[in-house]
């Protein structure tokens, strides 16, 4: 019998980027995922693909 774990983090349609010379440069576009309790999640990708930008994104005020 499988046990259902509670979601501890849910990201839906994350978009983030940088303002450079008053122009928005997209770094992460439309990322969605869930992390459930007792799960280990690893984000992998090439250098410069947005892993750190995604992990440092903040909710809008």
Secondary structure, DSSP 8 states (H G I E B T S, - for coil): ------EEEEEEEEEEEEEETTEEEEEEEEEEEEEETT--------TTSSHHHHHT-----
